[in-house]
Amino acid sequence: MSEAELPPQLQEQLMRFQQMQQTLQAIVTQKQQLDIELAETDRAIAELEKITDTVPVYRSVGSLMLKADRQALMTELKEKKELLNTRVTVLGKQEERTRERVKEIQQKLQERLKPESTEQ
């Protein structure tokens, strides 16, 4: 049975399934990017904790490196980490719900596409 032979309702369900898969992929990609940013933030905090306030620290602003206050930078990074953790948690829940929805739609499609058994 080709896509052209599928009933309109089934075609719509198939399109919805493909859209949900794309949405899921976008969520997963965004979550991975946030995980990377979170790991970088953790590393920066760990490095700042190793040094004293007398050691000069710099922050990157565009293509410039500007001297920064260690304590202010530490506070900023910890706030950023908290925000990233929240966003990762929210995306994790969104990913879970989307995966469940994709699974539901997939099961419905498989049921509808199953060749009907012929009884004798």
C-alpha positions in Angstrom: 0.0 0.0 0.0 1.7 3.2 -1.1 1.2 6.6 0.7 -1.1 7.7 -2.1 -3.4 4.7 -1.4 -3.6 5.5 2.3 -6.9 7.0 3.6 -6.7 10.7 4.4 -7.1 10.1 8.1 -4.1 7.7 8.1 -2.0 10.1 6.0 -2.7 12.8 8.6 -1.7 10.4 11.4 1.5 9.6 9.6 2.3 13.2 9.1 1.6 13.9 12.8 4.0 11.0 13.7 6.7 12.5 11.5 6.2 15.9 13.1 6.4 14.4 16.6 9.6 12.6 15.7 11.1 15.9 14.4 10.0 17.7 17.6 11.6 14.9 19.7 14.8 15.2 17.8 14.9 19.0 18.3 14.3 18.6 22.0 17.1 16.0 22.3 19.5 18.2 20.4 18.7 21.3 22.5 19.0 19.2 25.7 22.4 17.9 24.5 23.6 21.5 23.9 22.5 22.6 27.3 24.3 19.6 28.9 27.5 20.6 27.2 27.1 24.2 28.4 26.4 22.9 31.9 29.5 20.8 31.9 31.6 23.9 30.7 30.0 26.0 33.4 30.9 23.3 36.0 34.5 23.2 34.8 34.7 27.0 35.0 33.3 27.0 38.6 35.8 24.3 39.6 38.7 26.2 38.2 37.6 29.4 40.0 37.3 27.5 43.2 41.0 26.4 42.9 42.4 29.9 42.9 42.4 32.8 45.4 41.0 36.3 44.9 44.5 37.6 44.3 44.9 35.7 41.0 43.6 37.8 38.1 40.7 36.3 36.1 39.4 37.3 32.7 36.1 36.9 31.0 35.6 36.7 27.3 33.4 39.4 25.8 33.2 38.9 22.1 36.7 38.9 20.8 38.1 40.7 23.9 39.3 39.4 27.2 38.4 41.7 30.1 39.7 41.5 33.7 36.9 40.4 36.0 36.2 40.1 39.7 36.6 36.4 40.8 33.7 36.5 43.3 31.3 38.3 40.9 32.2 35.8 38.2 31.7 32.9 40.6 28.2 34.2 41.5 27.3 34.7 37.9 28.4 31.2 36.9 26.5 29.6 39.8 23.3 31.5 38.8 23.9 30.3 35.2 24.4 26.7 36.4 21.1 26.9 38.3 19.3 28.2 35.3 20.8 25.6 33.0 19.8 22.8 35.5 16.3 24.1 35.4 16.2 24.2 31.6 17.7 20.7 31.4 15.0 19.4 33.8 12.2 21.0 31.9 13.5 19.7 28.5 13.9 16.2 30.1 10.3 16.2 31.1 9.3 17.5 27.6 11.4 14.8 26.0 9.7 12.1 28.1 6.2 13.3 27.2 7.1 13.6 23.5 8.6 10.1 23.5 5.4 8.7 25.0 3.3 10.5 22.4 5.6 9.2 19.6 5.2 5.7 20.9 1.4 6.0 21.1 1.1 7.3 17.6 3.5 4.6 16.3 1.4 1.9 17.9 -1.8 3.3 16.5 -0.2 3.5 13.0 1.1 -0.1 13.3 -2.4 -1.3 14.2 -4.0 0.5 11.3 -1.4 -0.6 8.8 -1.4 -4.2 9.9 -2.8 -6.4 7.2 -6.2 -7.7 8.2 -6.2 -11.4 8.8 -8.6 -13.3 6.6 -10.7 -15.7 8.4 -12.0 -18.8 6.6 
